[in-house]
Amino acid sequence: MTVILKNDKISVMKKISVMIPCYNEVENAELMANSIINVFAEALPEYDYEIVFIDNCSKDGTRDVIRNLCAHNPKIKAIFNVTNFGQFNSPFYGICQTTGDCTVSIAADFQEPVNMIPVFVREWEKGHKIVSGIKTSSKESGILFFLRSCYYKVIKRMSTVKLIEHFTGFGLYDKTFVRLLRELDDPIPFLRGIVAEYGEGFNMTEVTYEQEERRAGKTHNNFYSLYDGAMLSFTSYTKVGLRLATLIGFAAGVISFIIAIVYLVLKLTHWDSFSAGYAPMTIGVFLLGSIQLFFIGFLGEYVLNINTRVIHRPVVVEEERINFD
């Protein structure tokens, strides 16, 4: 909150933090900041604001743009990471560094509409301490949106927590929820899962929007980043992978035993006419071997998750911060 003395009267303005994670967004950063400032001037004049950029070690001049913004507006703050800490750690850490009565997390590429901020704030003022932005449609590739939909449905069914479909982290978080995030002490935080896990206790509501096309630059999502996100959600919020390995292994063992008995009986009863050959043996070995390799890899994802948490490195290591008191 910001206390203002006007005409010998004290008025209190609530402060809204807007956290913007970015990586190589030199074409978008300045316009994003100006768009947010315009939203506050036109739709939210009764609120104070701060804009917090957290840069994930950009290489394209994004930091120079952000430094210039900070030099001309003390309400714009910046955190520069010493290296790239991934698509989940950096936004989580950025939210934890905000100081407002609530925090809005929004991407720098304009795929998440800036004009949704007043909508989130109105829901917040109704008492909802978490307002989640849910994509109902997208101007991105239809195939990609379909695959995302399938992924969300699968993970939702498998998860021990009721994960939210088409929720990317875009939304508003009250300072009480931000305080909880600071206390979690998780070296690999998965914000989407955390919101789903604790959202009910913070009177969460959902607001729908259409995802826009990226304004400029290239998307930084690729197969590896999408796979990393999928595995983090699987290993953090599901047990089904390990249990599936046990069940399939048991079923394959039973089937193999039955086939072995059948082949033994047929060979004993038709010694001269029954020739099994090597084909069944070869197929069986490759089938069981592929199943084993698949689940060894899946088990490795769980071990990697555990290993990262045991090492307990910092969520983010800062190189520089600007305009923080």
Sequence and secondary structure as in RCSB ss.txt:
>XXXX:A:sequence
MTVILKNDKISVMKKISVMIPCYNEVENAELMANSIINVFAEALPEYDYEIVFIDNCSKDGTRDVIRNLCAHNPK
IKAIFNVTNFGQFNSPFYGICQTTGDCTVSIAADFQEPVNMIPVFVREWEKGHKIVSGIKTSSKESGILFFLRSC
YYKVIKRMSTVKLIEHFTGFGLYDKTFVRLLRELDDPIPFLRGIVAEYGEGFNMTEVTYEQEERRAGKTHNNFYS
LYDGAMLSFTSYTKVGLRLATLIGFAAGVISFIIAIVYLVLKLTHWDSFSAGYAPMTIGVFLLGSIQLFFIGFLG
EYVLNINTRVIHRPVVVEEERINFD
>XXXX:A:secstr
 EEEEETTEEEEE EEEEEEEESS TTTHHHHHHHHHHHHHHT TTSEEEEEEEE   SSSHHHHHHHHHHH TT
EEEEEESS  HHHHHHHHHHHT  SSEEEE  TTSSS GGGHHHHHHHHHTT SEEEEEEEEESS HHHHHHHHH
HHHHHHHHBSS   TTEEEEEEEEHHHHHHHHHH  SS  HHHHHHHHGGGGT EEEEEEE    SS     HHH
HHHHHHHHHHHHB HHHHHHHHHHHHHHHHHHHHHHHHHHHHHHSTTT    SHHHHHHHHHHHHHHHHHHHHHH
HHHHHHHHHHHT  S  EEEEES  
